[in-house]
Amino acid sequence: MIGIILVINTLFMRSFLFFIGFLLPSVLFAQADHDETFYRQALKKFDTVKSMAPDSIIIPRVKEMDNSPAANEYLHREMVAAFLYEGAHNRDAGDLKPWMEKSFGMPFDSIQDLGRQFGDDYLVWLYARHLLPSDIQERYLLCRLNWYAKEAWLAHARRFLSDMERYFPQSSHLNDARAAVQVLESKVAAQKDNKHIHFRPAVHSLAELLAPYKGKVVYLDIWGTWCVPCLHEMTYAPALKQKFDTAKVVFLYLDEDQDEDDVKWREYAQLYAVTGEHVRMNQQDIEGIWEALLHTHNVARRYPSYFIIGRDGQLVQPDAKRPSEGEALYNQLRAAIDAP
């Protein structure tokens, strides 16, 4: 009798669990579609929440991502927050390297190299690949590609396009993605022969850097393609150059990027039509320039930094104003031009 009761109970529990297993997903996911207002409100939580466990994320639906820019932004912020959570959790346990290798499916050195080239945002995408369902992966990847195309970060847009072609070769969005990147490629091609964008050979000292410009005022901009504030300041360069005769003022851009990023550096100047003199130095070699300008190796190097060199080749403004500061910078340059 007891055996019969156990069999009946077992059959009942299996039927009950099957019923719950069938019903529960419907209960959990049969909710009203979230709209733009919902995701705009939800985004506000990231003002205080910097990291969150992966099992607490809300994944928008594809149609929500189609109709709500805030849904796309919300998903991105979630992925960043989950990535930070996982990184901090595994770092505390001493397991960061094996966790990343397992999650990304590649050696740790390769992950580090990708992060250096394309930033943490690209690593977040690699992390999102193992967390999101395939259709949401595709839309997330497309969203990041479109963002970089809009911001005109060509190297990053190329990389995301390459991943889209690799992982979603049948995507209905692929042609539009290629077209968005091609717009940037065309801009670079159009500036290849611009004689007002001058790339100089390598230099090895501050004296060598400034030697060609004796008799002119030099506005030296030390920047990097990886530096967001640097790139923001570049948008003010056209207005600055309209104010001054290039026969009197040289606009000299000294980029700090590693040797393997030489193409990226040149393409950035061409993409944005940054007229002027361009020199690139790697992290090791540029240190001599910093020491010559600051007369010390103990001062932090700030990117971007700006200097004004007088017509005699001497430094006259060791902390020159930024292009975005407009008239304050213009006055500094006028003073240097008018100096005896």
N, C-alpha and C positions, 0 to 999 in steps of 0.2 A: 504493500500500500504506500509506504513512504517513497519507494522507488517510483511508483506511478505519479505521485504528487510532484516529485522532483522533476520528472520528465515534463509534466504539464506546465509547471512553473517555468522550466527552461524554455519551452516552446512559446509560452506567453511573453517572457522577457525578450526573446528574439524578435517576436512580432512587434512588441512595443518599441524596441530600439529601432527596428526597421522603419516603423511609422514615424518615430521622432526624427530619425535620420533623414527621412524624406520631407517631413514637414518643416524642420528647423531652418534649413537654408531659405525656404520660402518666406518664413517669418522674418529672418534676419535681413533679407535683401529685397523684400517686397515693400519698399518704402518709396515715398514720393521723390521724384528727381529733385536734386539740389539745384538752385539757380545761382545767378551771379551774386545776388545779395547775400545768400548763405555763405558763399566762399569768401566774399569780402569781409564779412564778419568773422569768419573762421581764421582768416589771415592775421587778424589782430592778436591772436594768442602768441604768435611768434615774436611779438615785441618783448615777451617775458620768458617764453619757453625756447631755449636754445638747442636742446637735445631731447629726444623722445625715443622710447623703446619701439622697435619695428612692429611689435604686435599691437600697438595702439594707433596705427595710422589709419586714415580714411582714404580709400582709393576712389577717385572720381570715375564715373563711367565715360566711355568714349564720346557719347553724345553730349555729355556735360562739358567735356574738354573742347568739343566743337563749338559750343554755344557760350562758353564762359571763359574769358581770359583769366579771371581770378582762379578758376579751377586748375588751370595749368600752372599758375604761380603757386597755388597752394600745394599741389603735388610736388613741385620742385622744392619748396621749403620743407615739406615733410621728409623728402629724401635726404636733404642736407642734414636735418635734425636727427634722423635715424642713423645716418653715416657717422655723425659726431658721437652719438650715443655708443654705437658699436666700437668705434675707435677708442673711446675713453674706457669702455668696459674691458676690452681686450688688452689695452695698454696696461691697465692696473694689474691684470692677471699675467702679464708678460707674454701674452699670446698674439700680439699684434701681427707679427710677420706671418705665422702659419694661418691666422684667420684671413688675412688679406690674400695670401696665395690660394687658399681654398675658395674664397668668395669670388676672386677675379679669374682664377684658372690660369695663372701665369706666375713666373718667378718674381720675387720681391724686387729685385733690381730693375726688372722691366716696368713694374708698377711705379717705382720711384722716378724712372726716366720719363714715363708718360705724364706723371704729375708735374715734373719740372717743365716739360714742353707745353702742356695744355692746362695746367692748373688743377686745383682740387675739384673744380666743377666737373671735369672729365672723369675723375675718379668716382665722383658721386654717381655719374651715369653708369660706370662699370659695376658699381655696387647695386644700383637700381635694377640692373639686368637680372640679378638672382632673386630679387624681391617681388617684382611686378609680373603680372600676367602678360602674355605676349602682345596682345592688342594695345595694352596701356604702355608697354615698353616702346612700341613703335611711335605712339603719340608723344611720349615723353622725349624720345630722341628727336623727333621732328620739331618739337617746341624749342629744345636747346639749339638745334641747328638754325632755326629761324631767328632766334635771339642773337646769335653770333653773326649771322648774315646782316641783320638790321644794324647791329653795332659795328659792322665792318671789321670784324676780327677774322681775317681771311684764313689764317693757318688753323684756327679752331673750327671754323665753318667747314673747311675741307675735311678735317678729321671726323667730324660728326657725319658728314655726307658719306665718307668712306665706310663708316660703320653702318649707315643706313643701307648702302648698297650691299654690304656683306650680310647683314642679318635680316633685312626685309627687301630682298630683290624684287618681289612682286607687289610692293606697296603702290597703291594708287596715288600716293603723294610724292613718289620719287622724282617724277619729271619736274614738279614745282620746286622741289628741294634743289635739284640740279640747276634750275633756272636762277634761283636766288643766289647760289654760289657763283654762277657764271657772270652775274652782274658785277661782282667784285673782281673777278678775273679780268673782265673787260676794262675796268677802271685802271687796273695795274698795267695792262698792255698799252693803254692810251698814254701813259706817262713814261714809258720806257725810254723815249728819246727826248724827254724834257731837259733841255740844257740848263735850266735853272735849278735842277736837282743834281747836285754834284757830290758823288761819292769819292772820298779821298782814300788813298792807300793807308796802310797801318802807320801809326806814329808811335814813338817810344818815350816822349817827354812833353812837358807843357811848352817848352820853348819850341820844339818841333811842331806842335799843334798850332801855335799862334804865329809862327814865322811868316806865312804867306800874307798876313793881314796888317803888316806895319803901315801906319798912316791912316788906318781906319779904326773906328770903334767896333768892338766885338761884343755881341750879346751871346754868351755861352749858356747853352741849355744842356744840362746833364740829365739823362733820362734812360728809360729802358722799355722795351716793348711789353714787358711783363707788369709794368707799373701803371695801374689804373689812373691815379692822379696825374701822372705824366701825360697820358693819352688825352685826358680831359683838357689839360692846359693847351695841348696842340690845337684844339678847336678855335682858340683865340688868336692863333698865329696869323691868319690872313688879315685880320683887322689891324694887328700890330704892324705888319709890313707895309700896309697902305699909308702909314704915318711917316715913314722914313725912306730916304733915298738910299738904295743899296750901294751907291757909290761911296757913301759915308759910313754906313753901318753894315757889318757882316753878321748874319744870323747863322751861328755855328751850333750844330746839334751833335753832342758827344753821347753815343749810345753805349750802355753797358749790357752786353749780351754775350753769351758764350759763342765760340767759333762755329759750332754746329747750327746756330741760329742766324747765320749771316744772310741767308735768303729771306727769312722772315723780316729782318731789319730793313733790307732794301725794299721789299714789297710794301711794308708799312708806309715808308716815305713816299712811294709811288702811288699807293692807294689813296692817300690823303693829300697828294700833291704838296708835300711839305718842301717848299723851295728853300734853298740855302745850301750850306756846306755840311756834309755828313761824314762823321768818323765813328767807327765802332771799335771798342776795346773789350776784351774779356775781363772777368772779375779780377784776375790776378794783375793784369797789366795796367788797369785803370787806377790801381792803388797809388802809383807814382804820381798821377795827375792830381789826385785828392791831396796827397801830402804836399805837393808844390803849391796848391791853392790855399790850403788851410794851415800849412807849416806845422803839422802835427799828424801823428798816426793814432791819436787817442780820441779824436772827435768823431762822433757818429756821422755816417754818410747818409744824407737825406736825398731821396728821389721824389720829385724832381728838385734840382738845385740850379740857381741862376747866378751868373757872374757877369759884370761889365768890365771889359778891359779897354783902357784908353788907347789913343792913337799912338802913344809911345810904347805900347806893349805891356804896360804896367797895370796891375789890378787896381781898379778904382772903386768898385762896388762888390765886396765879397758876399753880400747877401742881397742881391738885386731882387726887385719885385717880380712877381709872376706876370705872364701875359694877361691873365684874367683880372689883374689889378688895374688895367687900363691906364688912366691918366697918371697915376703914381709912377708907373714904369716909364711912361713917355717922358715925364719930367726928368727922371734919372738919365735916360738916354740923351735927351737934349743937353743936359748939363755936361755930359761927357763929350758930346760933339763940340760944344762951345768952349770947352776948356782950352787954355793956351798950350 
